[in-house]
Amino acid sequence: MKAAFLKLHLAVFLAGFTGILGRLITLNEGWLVWYRLLISSITMWILFHFTKKLQRISAKQRWQITGIGFIAALHWVTFYGSIKYANVSIALVCFSAIGFFTALIEPLFFRKRVQPVELLLGIVCIVAIYLIFHFDPRYKTGIIIGLISAFLAAIFPVMDRVMLAKVNPETLITYKLSGGWLTLSLLMPWYTMQFPADHIIPSWTDFFWLLFLAWICSVWAFRLSAEALQKISAFTVNLSYNLEPVYGILLAFLVYQENKLLHGSFYVGFAMILSVVAYQTWRVAKKKSQ
């Protein structure tokens, strides 16, 4: 059990580390995600083919998963765009708005009533982000892109839940990343004209970090989460991923000294978001124990 928890928190830490790599890699956000998806999807096809984890799926399911992959790709492009236009800390704080958007979107997919408490907690996160924006307008563009990223991030996990009733996780993640790469490839000529890049071929340093992002922070992190799920509940795994923005922001402070660039309003907003995460964790844990 102890090994499972170590694997889980290492996976969460690696997820938080992706923000650091988003700033470290000099490619623009579109090409960064394009290479990440290409390397990750090829690796997963090889890995899961030889371990015989891939299922046969229908053409309809392939198209459905490709659509999910496209939304996921747009989420990653906007997430890294938020980092490029603002910084890692701002992007991760905006990512916390996913709770607000999920509280609205999930009931639509599963035909449930909106939970007033979850909606209220989501609104508190939005207020916290507004505080950061209101007092520190330097990051206006990055915050807007970050909120779009959070909205997209709230959509595709809900759609994943629907598909996981029909296919196993390995099949879903492999087809999703492949579909995301394919649809992003079709979009990139237009994207490059709208947002010209200084370069589209990664340097050797960028290529090394892209491999690290794809192999360590994507493929290996997925494997760690899957192995942890064999020993601990899905509830515990999902709850632990609330720490992703915390790890990411602490890493940004340590690696890039971003704490020197942020005003007091950031810490007020961040404290509000941490309080929401802590309360939601306690509330769900209490409900589970009843």
FENCORRA-V491976 format. One record per backbone hydrogen bond with DSSP energy under -1.0 kcal/mol. NH is the residue of the N-H (numbers start at 0). CO is the residue of the C=O. E is the energy in kcal/mol with one decimal. If there is no record, write none. Layout:
BEGIN
nh->[NH/NH]
co->[CO/CO]
e->[E/E]
END
This chain:
BEGIN
nh->[4/5/6/7/8/9/10/11/12/13/14/15/16/20/21/22/23/24/31/32/33/34/35/36/37/38/39/40/41/42/43/44/45/46/47/48/49/50/52/61/62/63/64/65/66/67/68/69/70/71/72/73/74/75/76/77/78/79/80/81/82/83/84/85/90/91/92/93/94/95/96/97/98/100/101/102/104/105/108/109/111/118/119/120/121/122/123/124/125/126/127/128/129/130/131/132/133/134/138/139/142/143/144/145/146/147/148/149/150/151/152/153/155/158/159/160/161/162/163/165/166/171/172/173/174/175/176/177/178/179/180/181/182/183/184/185/186/187/190/191/192/193/194/206/207/208/209/210/211/212/213/214/215/216/218/219/220/221/222/223/224/225/226/227/228/230/231/236/237/238/239/240/241/242/243/246/247/248/249/250/251/252/253/254/255/257/259/260/265/267/268/269/270/271/272/273/274/275/276/277/278/279/280/281/282/283/284/285/286/287/288]
co->[0/1/2/3/4/5/6/7/8/9/10/11/12/16/17/18/19/20/27/28/29/30/31/32/33/34/35/36/37/38/39/40/41/42/43/44/45/46/47/57/58/59/60/61/62/63/64/65/66/67/68/69/70/71/72/73/74/75/76/77/78/79/80/81/86/87/88/89/90/92/93/94/95/96/97/98/100/101/104/105/106/114/115/116/117/118/119/120/121/122/123/124/125/126/127/128/129/130/135/136/138/139/140/141/142/143/144/145/146/147/148/149/151/154/155/156/157/158/159/162/162/167/168/169/170/171/172/173/174/175/176/177/178/179/180/181/182/183/186/187/188/189/190/202/203/204/205/206/207/208/209/210/211/211/213/214/215/217/218/219/220/221/222/223/224/227/227/232/233/234/235/236/238/239/240/242/243/244/245/246/247/248/249/250/251/251/256/257/262/263/264/265/266/267/268/269/270/271/272/273/274/275/276/277/278/279/280/281/282/283/284]
e->[-2.0/-2.1/-2.3/-2.3/-2.5/-1.9/-2.1/-2.2/-2.4/-2.4/-1.9/-2.1/-1.6/-1.7/-1.8/-1.1/-1.9/-2.7/-2.5/-2.0/-2.0/-2.4/-2.1/-2.8/-2.1/-2.6/-2.5/-2.6/-2.1/-2.2/-2.5/-2.4/-2.1/-2.9/-2.7/-1.4/-2.0/-1.5/-2.6/-2.1/-2.2/-2.2/-2.7/-2.2/-2.0/-1.8/-2.6/-2.0/-1.8/-2.5/-2.6/-2.3/-2.2/-2.3/-2.4/-2.5/-2.4/-2.6/-2.1/-2.3/-1.5/-2.3/-2.5/-1.8/-2.2/-2.2/-2.2/-2.5/-1.7/-1.0/-2.0/-1.8/-1.3/-1.8/-2.8/-1.9/-2.7/-2.4/-1.5/-2.3/-1.5/-2.4/-2.5/-2.5/-2.2/-2.2/-2.0/-1.6/-1.9/-2.6/-2.3/-2.2/-2.3/-2.3/-1.7/-2.4/-3.8/-1.9/-1.4/-1.6/-2.6/-2.3/-2.4/-2.1/-2.3/-1.8/-2.2/-2.1/-2.1/-2.3/-2.4/-1.3/-1.6/-1.8/-2.3/-1.9/-1.2/-2.0/-2.6/-2.3/-2.0/-2.2/-2.8/-1.9/-2.3/-2.4/-2.3/-2.0/-2.7/-2.5/-2.3/-2.5/-2.5/-2.1/-2.2/-1.5/-1.2/-1.9/-2.5/-3.1/-1.4/-2.1/-2.9/-2.9/-2.0/-2.1/-2.4/-2.2/-2.1/-2.7/-2.7/-3.2/-1.7/-1.8/-2.6/-2.4/-1.0/-2.0/-2.1/-2.7/-2.2/-2.4/-2.5/-2.3/-2.0/-1.6/-2.5/-1.8/-2.8/-2.4/-2.1/-1.2/-1.6/-2.0/-1.4/-2.8/-2.5/-2.6/-2.4/-2.3/-2.1/-2.3/-2.1/-3.5/-1.8/-1.3/-1.8/-1.6/-1.3/-1.8/-2.4/-2.9/-2.4/-1.9/-2.0/-2.6/-2.1/-2.0/-2.5/-2.6/-2.6/-2.8/-2.4/-2.3/-2.8/-2.6/-2.3/-2.3/-2.0/-2.4/-1.7]
END
